[in-house]
Amino acid sequence: MMESLIRVRDLLNPYAYLDVTVFDPSPNPWCGPNYAPDMPEALTNVYTSDMSVRYWDTEHVADWLKANGYAHFVGTMFAPRAIIGKYFQDSAKKSIACMNAFEYIREQATKVTLSDCVAVETPTRNYKFDYVVLCTGGATSSDPYGLQGQDNFFSTPYPLKETLNSIGAEERVGIIGSGLSAVDLTLGLIAKNHRGPITLMSRRGLLPSVRRPPVKYSLQYFTVKGVEDIVAAKGSLSIRDLIKLTYRELDHAGASKQEIIDEVLSERYGIDRLRHQMARLDDGEIADQLCIKILATACEDAWYFLSCAEKKYLYSNFRHIVYSLCCPMPKHRAAQILRLADSGQLSILRGLRSVSKDEQGHFVAFAEGNSIIRFDRVFSAISGENRPSPMALPIIEGLLKTGQASPHPLGGLNVERTTSRLIDAHNRPQTRLYALGNTVSGALYIFNGVFLLARRSAHVAQSILEYQKNTETARHSPRSIYA
Ligand SMILES: Cc1cc2nc3c(=O)[nH]c(=O)nc-3n(C[C@H](O)[C@H](O)[C@H](O)COP(=O)(O)OP(=O)(O)OC[C@H]3O[C@@H](n4cnc5c(N)ncnc54)[C@H](O)[C@@H]3O)c2cc1C
């Protein structure tokens, strides 16, 4: 957000006075929970080339990696997230130097109220700003079977460097979830020389798919403009339109439609599916990679225009497969997972129904068609990301109560697509209140990623600086905040 503010200020109004205050009580400023110091097994889920804080300058991250001794992670590589956290911290320091004024408040913002300015409360003080941007992230833990408080249960795998410390090398570890966090955790355990059995358990037993080789291709049809054109012509957008647009793009690129149909409708799961994907990794097909490009380029805008009923349908029936396909794991990780499975140490359990504790203090998992399995330790590796951060709830509830924001039927707050302005109870976009990321999950968000946030932050910056210029309210220094 800060990088975008600076860029738009320099482009639109170089004399604008940029005075930014950031609120965050996090012990690791600028890293959030996901890029804080941790074991190297907590790995980026996209190429490092997609981790730039400047959406207009993808080399920014590459330059930093090269200058800081991490040249081997440049480009279509994956880096420990803690290294990316250092990049974020360094970038923030440089951004601060480009502000006219800056303050970092290590406190939780508890209330945001709009009048002629925007007031922000913390437990100790009140502040006034011209604009507020909520960048409060998502929940970091989950507890689908009500195990919180039980000894030896962890509601999040992170930070691995702490949660893995107490695990005995021979203990039986159960992991709820079979996505990227479950893979981080499994490989973290192995890095700690874990010898006991590890079981990944979920309803569908789907692992992240394996990343195919990168392809160079610029989307021609399934772009934000392509989506907007359909809406302009028809007044609406449907899943059928999106399928047609996808097929048009795949045809144009000479990619196989069947490849995608097979992936989406496949009955395979777990290790069988992974093995199947590994065997076909170098067959020259590019449909998967194009679909990832489509998701990264236009999914938020397409999602925004779909009807609530269609969003709900997609969410309930295809979210798991989209998650599995959109952030595939690198080939070397998939190979490690296969080796562990072949050695008998790792199993994937599908049809999970419940996890509880028995009278002997062991965890007991029950899955359809399986006998019960006992564990010494259980982790939940299900991302809480689609829920707002609990720390943000007082702000969100306050804004809803006063009608200064409105709820989206699928969760989070309503937001204007092209500016990220919050929409109030009377359906009016607020000119001083903005939100990015998980806070607007129902309206915009299918999956979260730095490259998507970086792009949206540019909309916010543009909107703030244009509004400021048009209304010429620069009576005093404009202060924007990011919480
Ligand atoms: C395990 C995991 C791994 C991921 N890996 C990647 C990846 O490799 N690449 C990628 O692009 N995306 C990844 N993501 C997606 C990730 O969510 C985004 O990349 C990014 O971290 C989101 O940034 P954010 O600023 O919206 O939220 P966050 O990074 O979560 O930051 C939100 C911050 O707001 C603070 N906060 C919350 N409420 C308040 C309040 N009331 N007052 C003050 N401060 C507050 C929190 O302390 C926190 O520091 C990952 C997500 C998860 C869960």
The ligand as an ORCA input file, in Angstrom:
! r2SCAN-3c Opt
* xyz 0 1
  C       0.258    -19.914      5.545
  C       0.098    -18.926      4.430
  C       1.070    -18.799      3.450
  C       0.928    -17.883      2.417
  N       1.891    -17.801      1.472
  C       1.772    -16.912      0.473
  C       2.788    -16.786     -0.515
  O       3.778    -17.493     -0.491
  N       2.609    -15.869     -1.502
  C       1.506    -15.063     -1.562
  O       1.421    -14.228     -2.452
  N       0.528    -15.184     -0.637
  C       0.626    -16.065      0.364
  N      -0.348    -16.165      1.304
  C      -1.503    -15.269      1.238
  C      -1.302    -14.123      2.258
  O      -2.480    -13.977      2.967
  C      -0.917    -12.850      1.622
  O       0.250    -13.043      0.871
  C      -0.589    -11.706      2.604
  O       0.077    -12.145      3.736
  C      -1.822    -10.990      3.043
  O      -1.386     -9.736      3.458
  P      -2.302     -8.784      4.320
  O      -1.496     -7.548      4.565
  O      -3.641     -8.654      3.728
  O      -2.525     -9.567      5.696
  P      -1.471    -10.058      6.743
  O      -0.161    -10.347      6.144
  O      -2.159    -11.129      7.512
  O      -1.260     -8.791      7.694
  C      -2.327     -8.246      8.439
  C      -1.726     -7.479      9.596
  O      -2.749     -6.699     10.184
  C      -2.562     -6.685     11.589
  N      -3.860     -6.365     12.198
  C      -5.014     -7.089     12.126
  N      -5.995     -6.436     12.793
  C      -5.452     -5.300     13.276
  C      -5.965     -4.222     14.065
  N      -7.249     -4.182     14.458
  N      -5.123     -3.230     14.410
  C      -3.822     -3.238     14.006
  N      -3.287     -4.237     13.270
  C      -4.102     -5.233     12.914
  C      -2.038     -8.078     11.907
  O      -1.286     -8.043     13.108
  C      -1.174     -8.385     10.695
  O       0.183     -8.085     10.921
  C      -0.234    -17.075      2.357
  C      -1.223    -17.218      3.326
  C      -1.064    -18.127      4.351
  C      -2.154    -18.242      5.392
*
